[in-house]
Amino acid sequence: MSETQLEQVQANYKAFEKILPTLLPQHAGKFALMRNAVIVEFFDTVRDAYVAGQNLFKEDGLFSVQEIVEAPVDLGFFSHAVSQR
């Protein structure tokens, strides 16, 4: 993972942790597509969020996906920014 990817993942995760309590009532069980520490959109499946991230950010592939659950969960590959290069 490049430094840029790592920075994107860390920024997204930090922002996600802060706003998680406000997301739970309306979005529990969904998946948040994130870029630049901002939620871009919510999805019902991790696959849908990942595919949308690939399509929206195909130039640099920098995004991450987080599941909205009580405690933040590392989704492995899906919680990390993915580069298309």
PLY file of the C-alpha trace (Angstrom):
ply
format ascii 1.0
element vertex 85
property float x
property float y
property float z
element edge 84
property int vertex1
property int vertex2
end_header
0.00 0.00 0.00
1.43 3.36 -0.99
1.77 6.24 1.44
-1.09 8.05 -0.33
-3.34 5.01 0.05
-2.42 4.63 3.71
-3.13 8.32 4.36
-6.54 8.00 2.66
-7.45 4.94 4.72
-6.34 6.51 7.99
-8.18 9.78 7.32
-11.36 7.94 6.32
-11.27 5.62 9.33
-10.62 8.45 11.79
-13.54 10.47 10.38
-15.75 7.38 10.36
-15.05 6.62 14.04
-16.06 10.16 15.01
-19.41 10.12 13.20
-20.32 6.45 13.75
-22.75 7.11 16.64
-24.78 9.49 14.47
-24.90 6.98 11.59
-26.14 3.99 13.56
-29.81 4.95 13.98
-30.47 5.39 10.27
-27.73 3.39 8.51
-26.90 0.39 10.76
-25.85 -2.62 8.70
-25.10 -0.55 5.60
-21.71 0.15 4.05
-20.27 3.65 3.69
-18.15 4.51 0.68
-15.60 7.10 1.84
-13.10 9.42 0.22
-11.15 12.33 1.72
-12.70 11.68 5.17
-16.22 12.17 3.82
-18.98 9.63 3.25
-19.85 9.68 -0.43
-22.79 7.29 -0.32
-24.35 4.38 1.61
-24.86 0.89 0.16
-26.62 -2.32 1.18
-23.65 -4.56 0.36
-19.89 -4.24 0.55
-19.72 -5.34 -3.08
-21.99 -2.52 -4.24
-19.92 0.02 -2.29
-16.66 -1.35 -3.69
-17.89 -1.37 -7.30
-19.20 2.19 -6.94
-15.83 3.27 -5.51
-14.03 1.69 -8.45
-16.31 3.46 -10.91
-16.33 6.85 -9.21
-12.62 7.00 -8.44
-11.11 5.04 -11.32
-8.41 7.64 -11.97
-6.60 7.05 -8.67
-8.67 4.35 -6.95
-8.43 6.05 -3.57
-11.43 5.21 -1.41
-12.41 2.96 1.44
-15.52 1.14 2.59
-16.70 0.83 6.20
-19.54 -1.23 7.60
-21.83 0.73 9.92
-21.98 -1.37 13.08
-21.68 -0.67 16.83
-17.89 -0.88 16.82
-15.82 -0.08 13.72
-14.64 -3.25 12.02
-11.60 -3.71 9.83
-13.00 -5.22 6.63
-9.55 -6.25 5.49
-9.13 -5.58 1.80
-12.39 -3.61 1.60
-11.52 -1.15 4.34
-8.36 -0.05 2.57
-7.91 2.37 -0.26
-7.45 0.47 -3.48
-5.18 1.67 -6.23
-5.91 0.77 -9.84
-2.25 1.18 -10.76
0 1
1 2
2 3
3 4
4 5
5 6
6 7
7 8
8 9
9 10
10 11
11 12
12 13
13 14
14 15
15 16
16 17
17 18
18 19
19 20
20 21
21 22
22 23
23 24
24 25
25 26
26 27
27 28
28 29
29 30
30 31
31 32
32 33
33 34
34 35
35 36
36 37
37 38
38 39
39 40
40 41
41 42
42 43
43 44
44 45
45 46
46 47
47 48
48 49
49 50
50 51
51 52
52 53
53 54
54 55
55 56
56 57
57 58
58 59
59 60
60 61
61 62
62 63
63 64
64 65
65 66
66 67
67 68
68 69
69 70
70 71
71 72
72 73
73 74
74 75
75 76
76 77
77 78
78 79
79 80
80 81
81 82
82 83
83 84
